[in-house]
Amino acid sequence: MTVDLTSIHELRQQGQHETARDQLLLLAAQHPTDAAVQYQTACVHDYLGLEREAVPFYRAAIQHGLSGADLRGAYLGLGSTYRTLGQYAESKSTLLEGLTHFPDAHEMTAFLAMTHYNLGEHHEAVASLLKLLVETTSDGEIKGYQRAILFYAENLDQRWD
């Protein structure tokens, strides 16, 4: 069963996020397997800075069959939330899982780079950001050095004496 979330979206558009949260908490309790309700509940918690409270809703949304752009958003939201909570291993595994479903999700790659940094995996962080830059830039000068940047991204620590 899918719940109509139109009124919730309207509340959020009007800036009434606390009221939307209250209504979503009721809906989430009434419809624990409705992935869309769980996802929207996670999102409102995240928006309000209640990251820890968002986690179980993100997990439930993914578990109960969220799909498409919302699934992509849930993986990003959960991975990012884990990172902000200092749960770096969970962040990394969530974002990597998300990237298996959405390999072109550049936003997940960027958030994964932050997680790599937090884990002390600096080479992976910088290398992935360099690759992302080359893949997404419209800057002609950077594109002109694409081959070199990609080479150095893989060989950041190599020296030529």
MDAnalysis code that builds the backbone (N, CA, C; Angstrom):
import MDAnalysis as mda
import numpy as np

u = mda.Universe.empty(483, n_residues=161, atom_resindex=np.repeat(np.arange(161), 3), trajectory=True)
u.add_TopologyAttr("name", ["N", "CA", "C"] * 161)
u.add_TopologyAttr("resid", np.arange(1, 162))
u.add_TopologyAttr("resname", ["MET", "THR", "VAL", "ASP", "LEU", "THR", "SER", "ILE", "HIS", "GLU", "LEU", "ARG", "GLN", "GLN", "GLY", "GLN", "HIS", "GLU", "THR", "ALA", "ARG", "ASP", "GLN", "LEU", "LEU", "LEU", "LEU", "ALA", "ALA", "GLN", "HIS", "PRO", "THR", "ASP", "ALA", "ALA", "VAL", "GLN", "TYR", "GLN", "THR", "ALA", "CYS", "VAL", "HIS", "ASP", "TYR", "LEU", "GLY", "LEU", "GLU", "ARG", "GLU", "ALA", "VAL", "PRO", "PHE", "TYR", "ARG", "ALA", "ALA", "ILE", "GLN", "HIS", "GLY", "LEU", "SER", "GLY", "ALA", "ASP", "LEU", "ARG", "GLY", "ALA", "TYR", "LEU", "GLY", "LEU", "GLY", "SER", "THR", "TYR", "ARG", "THR", "LEU", "GLY", "GLN", "TYR", "ALA", "GLU", "SER", "LYS", "SER", "THR", "LEU", "LEU", "GLU", "GLY", "LEU", "THR", "HIS", "PHE", "PRO", "ASP", "ALA", "HIS", "GLU", "MET", "THR", "ALA", "PHE", "LEU", "ALA", "MET", "THR", "HIS", "TYR", "ASN", "LEU", "GLY", "GLU", "HIS", "HIS", "GLU", "ALA", "VAL", "ALA", "SER", "LEU", "LEU", "LYS", "LEU", "LEU", "VAL", "GLU", "THR", "THR", "SER", "ASP", "GLY", "GLU", "ILE", "LYS", "GLY", "TYR", "GLN", "ARG", "ALA", "ILE", "LEU", "PHE", "TYR", "ALA", "GLU", "ASN", "LEU", "ASP", "GLN", "ARG", "TRP", "ASP"])
u.atoms.positions = np.array([
    [0.841, -1.188, 0.000],
    [0.000, 0.000, 0.000],
    [0.878, 1.241, 0.000],
    [0.587, 2.157, -0.885],
    [1.344, 3.406, -0.944],
    [0.491, 4.524, -0.369],
    [1.074, 5.289, 0.497],
    [0.390, 6.394, 1.158],
    [0.571, 7.657, 0.321],
    [-0.475, 8.466, 0.218],
    [-0.381, 9.744, -0.499],
    [0.367, 10.744, 0.388],
    [1.510, 11.173, -0.091],
    [2.365, 12.081, 0.683],
    [2.261, 13.525, 0.218],
    [1.243, 13.841, -0.577],
    [1.089, 15.187, -1.135],
    [1.015, 16.251, -0.048],
    [0.221, 16.009, 0.976],
    [0.078, 17.018, 2.033],
    [1.388, 17.216, 2.791],
    [2.174, 16.153, 2.920],
    [3.483, 16.256, 3.585],
    [4.409, 17.133, 2.748],
    [4.421, 16.895, 1.440],
    [5.263, 17.710, 0.553],
    [4.853, 19.180, 0.624],
    [3.565, 19.432, 0.688],
    [3.076, 20.814, 0.774],
    [3.529, 21.469, 2.075],
    [3.442, 20.733, 3.171],
    [3.910, 21.271, 4.452],
    [5.398, 21.630, 4.385],
    [6.170, 20.749, 3.790],
    [7.606, 21.005, 3.705],
    [7.901, 22.187, 2.803],
    [7.162, 22.322, 1.708],
    [7.349, 23.464, 0.810],
    [6.993, 24.772, 1.518],
    [6.090, 24.699, 2.451],
    [5.694, 25.883, 3.218],
    [6.616, 26.131, 4.409],
    [7.633, 25.305, 4.558],
    [8.587, 25.479, 5.649],
    [8.128, 24.898, 6.968],
    [7.075, 24.117, 6.961],
    [6.523, 23.525, 8.187],
    [7.093, 22.115, 8.400],
    [8.391, 22.064, 8.552],
    [9.081, 20.778, 8.626],
    [8.782, 20.024, 9.917],
    [8.630, 20.734, 11.018],
    [8.308, 20.066, 12.291],
    [6.926, 19.420, 12.223],
    [5.958, 20.115, 11.644],
    [4.617, 19.553, 11.488],
    [4.657, 18.357, 10.551],
    [5.413, 18.485, 9.463],
    [5.568, 17.370, 8.532],
    [6.210, 16.189, 9.243],
    [7.202, 16.459, 10.087],
    [7.868, 15.385, 10.837],
    [6.882, 14.665, 11.740],
    [6.068, 15.424, 12.460],
    [5.075, 14.813, 13.350],
    [4.140, 13.894, 12.569],
    [3.670, 14.368, 11.430],
    [2.757, 13.562, 10.614],
    [3.467, 12.341, 10.026],
    [4.690, 12.536, 9.609],
    [5.447, 11.413, 9.045],
    [5.753, 10.350, 10.098],
    [6.033, 10.759, 11.312],
    [6.275, 9.777, 12.373],
    [5.040, 8.907, 12.591],
    [3.863, 9.506, 12.550],
    [2.624, 8.733, 12.672],
    [2.460, 7.786, 11.493],
    [2.675, 8.305, 10.295],
    [2.556, 7.478, 9.095],
    [3.574, 6.335, 9.093],
    [4.797, 6.640, 9.497],
    [5.842, 5.621, 9.512],
    [5.501, 4.495, 10.483],
    [4.905, 4.842, 11.611],
    [4.494, 3.821, 12.582],
    [3.322, 2.997, 12.043],
    [2.422, 3.643, 11.324],
    [1.258, 2.951, 10.764],
    [1.611, 2.115, 9.535],
    [2.641, 2.521, 8.804],
    [3.023, 1.865, 7.553],
    [4.522, 1.565, 7.543],
    [4.950, 0.657, 8.417],
    [6.395, 0.411, 8.559],
    [7.065, -0.202, 7.330],
    [6.290, -0.748, 6.407],
    [6.895, -1.338, 5.213],
    [6.684, -0.480, 3.970],
    [6.146, 0.703, 4.138],
    [5.976, 1.616, 3.001],
    [7.291, 2.376, 2.820],
    [8.026, 1.990, 1.789],
    [9.365, 2.545, 1.564],
    [9.330, 4.056, 1.374],
    [8.330, 4.572, 0.666],
    [8.255, 6.016, 0.414],
    [8.035, 6.789, 1.704],
    [7.181, 6.281, 2.568],
    [6.939, 6.939, 3.862],
    [8.205, 6.920, 4.698],
    [8.881, 5.777, 4.725],
    [10.114, 5.671, 5.505],
    [11.175, 6.645, 4.977],
    [11.265, 6.739, 3.654],
    [12.248, 7.643, 3.048],
    [11.939, 9.095, 3.375],
    [10.707, 9.497, 3.226],
    [10.344, 10.885, 3.527],
    [10.563, 11.208, 4.999],
    [10.329, 10.224, 5.857],
    [10.566, 10.422, 7.292],
    [12.053, 10.609, 7.556],
    [12.874, 9.823, 6.881],
    [14.328, 9.989, 7.010],
    [14.743, 11.382, 6.545],
    [14.230, 11.792, 5.395],
    [14.613, 13.087, 4.818],
    [14.271, 14.257, 5.730],
    [13.091, 14.229, 6.315],
    [12.705, 15.359, 7.176],
    [13.573, 15.392, 8.430],
    [13.927, 14.221, 8.951],
    [14.821, 14.189, 10.109],
    [16.195, 14.750, 9.740],
    [16.688, 14.329, 8.597],
    [17.978, 14.820, 8.119],
    [17.932, 16.336, 7.950],
    [16.888, 16.834, 7.334],
    [16.752, 18.277, 7.107],
    [16.760, 19.051, 8.427],
    [16.139, 18.475, 9.443],
    [16.041, 19.151, 10.740],
    [17.288, 18.952, 11.604],
    [18.304, 18.303, 11.061],
    [19.537, 18.101, 11.820],
    [19.450, 16.954, 12.813],
    [18.488, 16.075, 12.616],
    [18.290, 14.931, 13.503],
    [18.816, 13.671, 12.806],
    [20.108, 13.707, 12.502],
    [20.712, 12.661, 11.694],
    [20.576, 11.276, 12.316],
    [20.859, 11.175, 13.604],
    [20.804, 9.862, 14.250],
    [19.404, 9.254, 14.135],
    [18.382, 10.098, 14.267],
    [17.006, 9.618, 14.166],
    [16.634, 9.250, 12.732],
    [17.347, 9.801, 11.749],
    [17.058, 9.509, 10.343],
    [17.502, 8.105, 9.935],
    [18.542, 7.584, 10.562],
    [19.162, 6.326, 10.138],
    [18.168, 5.168, 10.008],
    [17.375, 4.847, 11.036],
    [16.497, 3.677, 10.883],
    [15.460, 3.851, 9.768],
    [15.072, 5.076, 9.497],
    [14.105, 5.321, 8.418],
    [14.755, 5.133, 7.044],
    [15.989, 5.596, 6.883],
    [16.710, 5.341, 5.634],
    [16.868, 3.834, 5.418],
    [17.270, 3.143, 6.463],
    [17.490, 1.697, 6.345],
    [16.198, 0.972, 5.993],
    [15.106, 1.364, 6.626],
    [13.816, 0.729, 6.338],
    [13.382, 1.011, 4.902],
    [13.608, 2.223, 4.439],
    [13.222, 2.580, 3.066],
    [13.964, 1.709, 2.060],
    [15.260, 1.539, 2.269],
    [16.059, 0.715, 1.367],
    [15.611, -0.746, 1.459],
    [15.419, -1.211, 2.654],
    [15.033, -2.606, 2.889],
    [13.674, -2.943, 2.272],
    [12.769, -1.985, 2.252],
    [11.400, -2.261, 1.812],
    [11.130, -1.892, 0.360],
    [12.195, -1.805, -0.440],
    [11.996, -1.745, -1.875],
    [11.903, -0.373, -2.504],
    [12.497, 0.613, -1.891],
    [12.563, 1.927, -2.518],
    [13.255, 1.771, -3.865],
    [12.892, 2.588, -4.835],
    [13.501, 2.444, -6.154],
    [13.754, 3.813, -6.789],
    [14.445, 3.777, -7.916],
    [14.667, 4.970, -8.719],
    [15.444, 6.051, -7.995],
    [15.068, 7.287, -8.281],
    [15.767, 8.451, -7.722],
    [15.694, 8.478, -6.197],
    [14.590, 7.993, -5.641],
    [14.478, 7.964, -4.182],
    [15.470, 6.981, -3.569],
    [15.671, 5.837, -4.212],
    [16.662, 4.882, -3.707],
    [18.057, 5.496, -3.775],
    [18.329, 6.155, -4.872],
    [19.613, 6.843, -5.022],
    [19.786, 7.867, -3.899],
    [18.751, 8.640, -3.633],
    [18.800, 9.625, -2.557],
    [18.947, 8.990, -1.187],
    [18.318, 7.838, -0.996],
    [18.407, 7.157, 0.299],
    [19.824, 6.645, 0.559],
    [20.452, 6.065, -0.460],
    [21.838, 5.625, -0.276],
    [22.744, 6.808, 0.040],
    [22.564, 7.907, -0.682],
    [23.380, 9.088, -0.414],
    [23.092, 9.635, 0.979],
    [21.807, 9.763, 1.306],
    [21.433, 10.300, 2.615],
    [21.963, 9.458, 3.756],
    [21.807, 8.136, 3.647],
    [22.273, 7.254, 4.713],
    [23.797, 7.267, 4.802],
    [24.463, 7.193, 3.655],
    [25.924, 7.222, 3.668],
    [26.465, 8.513, 4.244],
    [25.863, 9.625, 3.849],
    [26.281, 10.927, 4.353],
    [25.990, 11.053, 5.852],
    [24.839, 10.570, 6.254],
    [24.462, 10.635, 7.669],
    [25.421, 9.819, 8.524],
    [25.729, 8.600, 8.080],
    [26.713, 7.807, 8.823],
    [28.029, 8.571, 8.955],
    [28.451, 9.240, 7.888],
    [29.711, 9.988, 7.928],
    [29.649, 11.093, 8.966],
    [28.549, 11.843, 8.979],
    [28.446, 12.947, 9.940],
    [28.365, 12.456, 11.380],
    [27.930, 11.212, 11.555],
    [27.868, 10.623, 12.896],
    [29.188, 9.967, 13.298],
    [30.176, 10.010, 12.395],
    [31.468, 9.401, 12.687],
    [31.487, 7.901, 12.482],
    [30.464, 7.369, 11.844],
    [30.393, 5.937, 11.560],
    [30.930, 5.714, 10.138],
    [32.241, 5.875, 10.010],
    [32.870, 5.923, 8.701],
    [32.814, 4.592, 7.952],
    [32.978, 3.486, 8.647],
    [32.911, 2.186, 7.968],
    [31.520, 1.964, 7.384],
    [30.493, 2.315, 8.150],
    [29.120, 2.178, 7.658],
    [28.868, 3.118, 6.488],
    [29.427, 4.316, 6.571],
    [29.297, 5.274, 5.482],
    [29.903, 4.708, 4.212],
    [31.115, 4.194, 4.331],
    [31.816, 3.653, 3.169],
    [31.039, 2.501, 2.548],
    [30.595, 1.558, 3.358],
    [29.897, 0.393, 2.800],
    [28.557, 0.800, 2.183],
    [27.871, 1.754, 2.782],
    [26.591, 2.214, 2.232],
    [26.792, 2.906, 0.890],
    [27.762, 3.799, 0.824],
    [28.006, 4.521, -0.431],
    [28.513, 3.582, -1.525],
    [29.356, 2.625, -1.163],
    [29.819, 1.646, -2.149],
    [28.653, 0.800, -2.660],
    [27.758, 0.411, -1.762],
    [26.577, -0.339, -2.177],
    [25.712, 0.511, -3.106],
    [25.535, 1.770, -2.746],
    [24.766, 2.673, -3.600],
    [25.379, 2.796, -4.985],
    [26.695, 2.858, -5.037],
    [27.377, 2.980, -6.328],
    [27.265, 1.708, -7.170],
    [27.035, 0.556, -6.535],
    [26.798, -0.648, -7.336],
    [25.462, -0.551, -8.062],
    [24.506, 0.107, -7.441],
    [23.187, 0.299, -8.067],
    [23.181, 1.491, -9.021],
    [23.962, 2.507, -8.701],
    [23.988, 3.757, -9.464],
    [25.434, 4.152, -9.759],
    [26.086, 3.438, -10.670],
    [27.517, 3.678, -10.903],
    [27.845, 5.078, -11.419],
    [26.893, 5.773, -11.978],
    [27.134, 7.129, -12.469],
    [26.719, 8.206, -11.467],
    [26.497, 7.827, -10.233],
    [26.066, 8.777, -9.197],
    [27.278, 9.563, -8.698],
    [27.613, 10.613, -9.412],
    [28.798, 11.410, -9.072],
    [28.719, 11.992, -7.667],
    [27.508, 12.311, -7.217],
    [27.368, 12.856, -5.868],
    [27.792, 11.825, -4.822],
    [27.517, 10.557, -5.074],
    [27.942, 9.519, -4.125],
    [29.457, 9.381, -4.120],
    [30.058, 9.510, -5.290],
    [31.524, 9.450, -5.380],
    [32.150, 10.580, -4.567],
    [31.562, 11.764, -4.628],
    [32.085, 12.900, -3.866],
    [31.959, 12.651, -2.361],
    [30.808, 12.131, -1.937],
    [30.625, 11.855, -0.512],
    [31.516, 10.697, -0.061],
    [31.723, 9.731, -0.937],
    [32.628, 8.631, -0.612],
    [34.059, 9.149, -0.448],
    [34.448, 10.124, -1.250],
    [35.784, 10.720, -1.100],
    [35.941, 11.349, 0.282],
    [34.891, 12.016, 0.758],
    [34.949, 12.592, 2.110],
    [35.114, 11.495, 3.157],
    [34.408, 10.391, 2.955],
    [34.518, 9.263, 3.886],
    [35.919, 8.664, 3.838],
    [36.462, 8.517, 2.627],
    [37.850, 8.030, 2.511],
    [38.784, 8.936, 3.312],
    [38.596, 10.233, 3.180],
    [39.425, 11.183, 3.936],
    [39.288, 10.917, 5.441],
    [38.037, 10.788, 5.915],
    [37.802, 10.561, 7.341],
    [38.421, 9.260, 7.835],
    [38.528, 8.286, 6.951],
    [39.133, 7.000, 7.309],
    [40.654, 7.019, 7.189],
    [41.209, 8.158, 6.785],
    [42.650, 8.252, 6.604],
    [43.098, 7.664, 5.282],
    [42.171, 7.403, 4.395],
    [42.468, 6.847, 3.078],
    [42.629, 8.008, 2.089],
    [43.680, 8.771, 2.306],
    [43.860, 10.013, 1.561],
    [44.104, 9.790, 0.075],
    [44.854, 8.753, -0.249],
    [45.107, 8.456, -1.664],
    [43.792, 8.206, -2.383],
    [42.937, 7.359, -1.803],
    [41.649, 7.052, -2.422],
    [40.786, 8.297, -2.548],
    [40.825, 9.145, -1.525],
    [40.014, 10.366, -1.542],
    [40.423, 11.284, -2.685],
    [41.714, 11.573, -2.763],
    [42.192, 12.498, -3.794],
    [42.048, 11.880, -5.182],
    [42.391, 10.613, -5.315],
    [42.303, 9.952, -6.618],
    [40.870, 9.972, -7.140],
    [39.906, 9.665, -6.280],
    [38.517, 9.638, -6.737],
    [38.028, 11.034, -7.090],
    [38.477, 12.039, -6.362],
    [38.072, 13.410, -6.700],
    [38.699, 13.869, -8.016],
    [39.940, 13.479, -8.264],
    [40.571, 13.830, -9.541],
    [39.837, 13.174, -10.708],
    [39.477, 11.900, -10.545],
    [38.726, 11.201, -11.592],
    [37.359, 11.847, -11.795],
    [36.714, 12.192, -10.713],
    [35.403, 12.838, -10.791],
    [35.508, 14.178, -11.508],
    [36.538, 14.925, -11.192],
    [36.765, 16.209, -11.849],
    [36.890, 16.034, -13.356],
    [37.719, 15.089, -13.764],
    [37.937, 14.866, -15.190],
    [36.655, 14.396, -15.877],
    [35.884, 13.544, -15.193],
    [34.652, 13.011, -15.781],
    [33.550, 14.054, -15.912],
    [33.545, 15.049, -15.040],
    [32.394, 15.953, -14.996],
    [32.686, 17.386, -15.423],
    [33.928, 17.735, -15.626],
    [34.260, 19.124, -15.924],
    [33.867, 19.533, -17.341],
    [33.589, 20.800, -17.474],
    [33.416, 21.370, -18.811],
    [34.562, 22.334, -19.108],
    [35.513, 22.404, -18.202],
    [36.665, 23.287, -18.344],
    [37.625, 22.723, -19.389],
    [37.822, 23.448, -20.436],
    [38.687, 22.999, -21.528],
    [40.121, 22.785, -21.126],
    [40.624, 23.622, -20.238],
    [42.010, 23.478, -19.794],
    [42.199, 22.165, -19.034],
    [41.275, 21.848, -18.156],
    [41.378, 20.584, -17.414],
    [41.228, 19.412, -18.373],
    [40.283, 19.510, -19.298],
    [40.110, 18.432, -20.287],
    [41.385, 18.212, -21.095],
    [42.116, 19.272, -21.336],
    [43.370, 19.159, -22.067],
    [44.414, 18.333, -21.326],
    [44.294, 18.259, -20.031],
    [45.230, 17.486, -19.216],
    [44.597, 16.207, -18.672],
    [43.502, 15.805, -19.254],
    [42.755, 14.648, -18.759],
    [43.630, 13.401, -18.610],
    [44.377, 13.071, -19.642],
    [45.203, 11.865, -19.603],
    [46.210, 11.933, -18.456],
    [46.875, 13.066, -18.316],
    [47.874, 13.220, -17.250],
    [47.216, 13.160, -15.868],
    [46.087, 13.833, -15.701],
    [45.408, 13.833, -14.396],
    [44.985, 12.422, -14.012],
    [44.443, 11.675, -14.967],
    [44.025, 10.299, -14.677],
    [45.233, 9.421, -14.343],
    [46.333, 9.627, -15.030],
    [47.547, 8.871, -14.728],
    [48.027, 9.182, -13.314],
    [48.113, 10.463, -12.997],
    [48.605, 10.854, -11.679],
    [47.627, 10.475, -10.569],
    [46.359, 10.427, -10.861],
    [45.381, 10.000, -9.859],
    [45.700, 8.589, -9.363],
    [46.201, 7.759, -10.261],
    [46.566, 6.387, -9.893],
    [47.975, 6.297, -9.309],
    [48.767, 7.331, -9.496],
    [50.183, 7.295, -9.103],
    [50.546, 8.508, -8.249],
    [49.692, 8.868, -7.322],
    [49.894, 10.076, -6.522],
    [51.195, 10.066, -5.724],
    [51.614, 8.908, -5.309],
    [52.797, 8.828, -4.445],
    [54.092, 8.537, -5.212],
    [53.966, 8.288, -6.492],
    [55.146, 7.956, -7.287],
    [55.973, 9.213, -7.550],
    [57.290, 9.023, -7.490],
    [58.224, 10.115, -7.784],
    [59.106, 9.704, -8.927],
    [59.474, 10.653, -9.721],
    [60.392, 10.424, -10.817],
    [61.638, 11.259, -10.551],
    [62.668, 10.619, -10.010],
    [63.889, 11.345, -9.656],
    [64.872, 11.302, -10.797],
])
